[in-house]
Amino acid sequence: MRLKPLFLPTIKLSHADMAEKRIGGHLMLDDATRTPIADHRAAIPPTPTQCGDLEDEASTSQVISLVGDAKEDGYIIIKDAIRKDIITITEVDKSDPKVAKDGRRRHFQKGAAEEKIREYFCKHVPTTFLIDLGLPKDNAEMTPEIEFWEYLPNSRESQRGMFARDGNFVYVIIAMSELLSTNEGLPEFVRGSHKLQVRSVSELFRMPTTQIILHKGWALAWTSELSYKLPQGGGGGLYALLIYRKKGPSS
């Protein structure tokens, strides 16, 4: 469902550690509330039949940590989801791009040969992160689709406003640029909008949006029921997109 253009106050998460706390109706940043970092390297046993078989050595994995409340917010930030060296060696074939209907993204249809991003994500990121976004356990353990995209600057032909898509998916954006934020085209999300009952459009428009900053290798996972707004201006951010289905066949 496409909604009308919306210009709302935003809450910017600009701290590198993404620590957050609430004061009244606003979101504030505070080092004291930093989410504890946990080592999830052993959380998922190797599953070669589903997600490949990267070498399971301490030197090939890294500490992964979660920020956010999937059930309440409808999205989570996964810090250091993918090692930077894996991002760096991933060569995206940009020879056959296709611009999306909204005019704000282009899809590199030929993908990236021998990419290891998807395999690493499946092996090292706990499936519970995705299950909490409404993904059934069996589907969370399957290999997702992967696509490579780049955000484009706003133009007269670009669609504006707020959107919510088919609720049957969990999407994972993995930043391949050094930074991925609204300045590079990352959408602004309406926190908790996936839980809203049917309400008037004007009521949804009054809800504040949240700006997010990802660093290279960080991931943003969200349920497709969540409403979001395309930012004004911005563009140039390169990202990998993992696509999980809540129902129906999985790749």
HUCORDA-V376295 format. One record per residue. N is the residue number from 1. RES is the residue in one small letter. BURIAL is 1 if it has 24 or more other C-alpha atoms within 12 Angstrom, else 0. D_LAST is the distance of its C-alpha to the last C-alpha in Angstrom with 1 decimal. Layout:
N/RES/BURIAL/D_LAST ; N/RES/BURIAL/D_LAST
This chain:
1/m/0/25.6 ; 2/r/0/27.5 ; 3/l/0/30.5 ; 4/k/0/33.7 ; 5/p/0/34.5 ; 6/l/1/35.3 ; 7/f/0/37.2 ; 8/l/1/37.3 ; 9/p/0/38.5 ; 10/t/1/35.9 ; 11/i/1/35.6 ; 12/k/1/34.8 ; 13/l/1/33.2 ; 14/s/1/34.7 ; 15/h/0/35.5 ; 16/a/1/33.6 ; 17/d/1/33.1 ; 18/m/1/32.0 ; 19/a/1/34.3 ; 20/e/1/35.2 ; 21/k/0/37.5 ; 22/r/0/38.8 ; 23/i/0/42.3 ; 24/g/0/43.1 ; 25/g/0/40.6 ; 26/h/0/39.7 ; 27/l/0/37.3 ; 28/m/0/39.2 ; 29/l/0/38.4 ; 30/d/0/40.2 ; 31/d/0/39.9 ; 32/a/0/41.2 ; 33/t/0/38.1 ; 34/r/0/35.7 ; 35/t/0/32.7 ; 36/p/0/33.2 ; 37/i/0/31.0 ; 38/a/0/29.3 ; 39/d/0/27.9 ; 40/h/1/24.4 ; 41/r/1/24.0 ; 42/a/0/24.3 ; 43/a/0/22.5 ; 44/i/0/19.3 ; 45/p/0/19.9 ; 46/p/1/18.1 ; 47/t/0/15.0 ; 48/p/0/14.7 ; 49/t/0/12.3 ; 50/q/0/9.6 ; 51/c/1/10.7 ; 52/g/1/13.3 ; 53/d/0/17.0 ; 54/l/1/19.1 ; 55/e/0/22.7 ; 56/d/0/23.6 ; 57/e/0/26.9 ; 58/a/0/28.6 ; 59/s/0/29.2 ; 60/t/0/25.5 ; 61/s/1/24.6 ; 62/q/1/26.3 ; 63/v/1/27.2 ; 64/i/1/24.7 ; 65/s/1/26.1 ; 66/l/1/25.2 ; 67/v/1/27.2 ; 68/g/1/27.2 ; 69/d/0/26.8 ; 70/a/1/23.3 ; 71/k/1/24.7 ; 72/e/0/27.8 ; 73/d/1/26.7 ; 74/g/1/23.2 ; 75/y/1/22.2 ; 76/i/1/22.7 ; 77/i/1/23.5 ; 78/i/1/22.3 ; 79/k/1/25.0 ; 80/d/1/24.4 ; 81/a/1/20.7 ; 82/i/1/20.5 ; 83/r/1/23.5 ; 84/k/1/25.4 ; 85/d/0/25.8 ; 86/i/1/22.1 ; 87/i/1/22.1 ; 88/t/0/25.3 ; 89/i/0/24.2 ; 90/t/1/21.0 ; 91/e/0/22.2 ; 92/v/1/20.6 ; 93/d/0/21.6 ; 94/k/0/23.4 ; 95/s/0/24.9 ; 96/d/0/22.9 ; 97/p/0/22.6 ; 98/k/0/22.1 ; 99/v/0/23.8 ; 100/a/0/22.2 ; 101/k/0/24.3 ; 102/d/1/25.7 ; 103/g/0/27.2 ; 104/r/1/26.3 ; 105/r/1/23.3 ; 106/r/1/22.3 ; 107/h/1/18.9 ; 108/f/1/19.0 ; 109/q/0/17.0 ; 110/k/0/17.4 ; 111/g/1/15.8 ; 112/a/1/17.2 ; 113/a/0/17.5 ; 114/e/0/17.1 ; 115/e/1/16.2 ; 116/k/1/16.2 ; 117/i/1/15.5 ; 118/r/1/12.0 ; 119/e/1/13.0 ; 120/y/1/16.2 ; 121/f/1/14.9 ; 122/c/1/12.8 ; 123/k/1/15.9 ; 124/h/1/18.6 ; 125/v/1/17.9 ; 126/p/1/18.5 ; 127/t/1/15.9 ; 128/t/1/18.9 ; 129/f/1/19.0 ; 130/l/1/15.9 ; 131/i/1/16.9 ; 132/d/1/20.2 ; 133/l/1/18.6 ; 134/g/1/17.6 ; 135/l/1/14.1 ; 136/p/1/14.2 ; 137/k/0/14.5 ; 138/d/0/11.9 ; 139/n/1/9.2 ; 140/a/1/11.0 ; 141/e/1/10.6 ; 142/m/1/6.9 ; 143/t/1/5.8 ; 144/p/1/5.6 ; 145/e/1/6.0 ; 146/i/1/9.6 ; 147/e/1/12.6 ; 148/f/1/16.3 ; 149/w/1/19.0 ; 150/e/1/22.7 ; 151/y/1/24.9 ; 152/l/1/27.9 ; 153/p/1/31.4 ; 154/n/1/32.6 ; 155/s/0/34.4 ; 156/r/0/36.3 ; 157/e/0/33.4 ; 158/s/0/30.9 ; 159/q/1/30.1 ; 160/r/1/31.5 ; 161/g/1/31.4 ; 162/m/1/29.1 ; 163/f/1/25.7 ; 164/a/1/23.3 ; 165/r/0/20.0 ; 166/d/0/18.0 ; 167/g/1/17.8 ; 168/n/1/14.4 ; 169/f/1/12.8 ; 170/v/1/13.4 ; 171/y/1/13.8 ; 172/v/1/14.9 ; 173/i/1/17.4 ; 174/i/1/18.5 ; 175/a/1/22.0 ; 176/m/1/22.6 ; 177/s/1/26.2 ; 178/e/0/29.0 ; 179/l/1/29.0 ; 180/l/1/26.8 ; 181/s/1/28.8 ; 182/t/1/30.1 ; 183/n/1/32.3 ; 184/e/1/29.3 ; 185/g/1/27.7 ; 186/l/1/25.6 ; 187/p/1/25.9 ; 188/e/1/28.2 ; 189/f/1/26.9 ; 190/v/1/28.9 ; 191/r/1/28.8 ; 192/g/1/28.3 ; 193/s/1/27.8 ; 194/h/1/24.7 ; 195/k/1/27.3 ; 196/l/0/29.8 ; 197/q/0/31.1 ; 198/v/0/31.8 ; 199/r/0/34.4 ; 200/s/0/36.4 ; 201/v/0/35.0 ; 202/s/0/38.1 ; 203/e/0/37.4 ; 204/l/1/33.9 ; 205/f/1/35.5 ; 206/r/0/37.9 ; 207/m/1/35.4 ; 208/p/1/35.2 ; 209/t/1/32.2 ; 210/t/1/31.1 ; 211/q/1/30.8 ; 212/i/1/28.7 ; 213/i/1/29.1 ; 214/l/1/26.4 ; 215/h/1/27.5 ; 216/k/1/25.6 ; 217/g/1/22.8 ; 218/w/1/23.0 ; 219/a/1/20.1 ; 220/l/1/20.3 ; 221/a/1/17.9 ; 222/w/1/18.6 ; 223/t/1/17.9 ; 224/s/1/17.7 ; 225/e/1/20.8 ; 226/l/1/22.9 ; 227/s/1/25.4 ; 228/y/1/26.0 ; 229/k/1/28.4 ; 230/l/1/28.2 ; 231/p/1/31.0 ; 232/q/1/34.1 ; 233/g/0/34.3 ; 234/g/0/32.2 ; 235/g/1/29.5 ; 236/g/1/28.5 ; 237/g/1/26.0 ; 238/l/1/23.0 ; 239/y/1/19.8 ; 240/a/1/16.2 ; 241/l/1/13.9 ; 242/l/1/10.8 ; 243/i/1/9.1 ; 244/y/1/8.3 ; 245/r/1/8.8 ; 246/k/1/11.9 ; 247/k/0/11.9 ; 248/g/0/10.1 ; 249/p/0/6.7 ; 250/s/1/3.8 ; 251/s/0/0.0
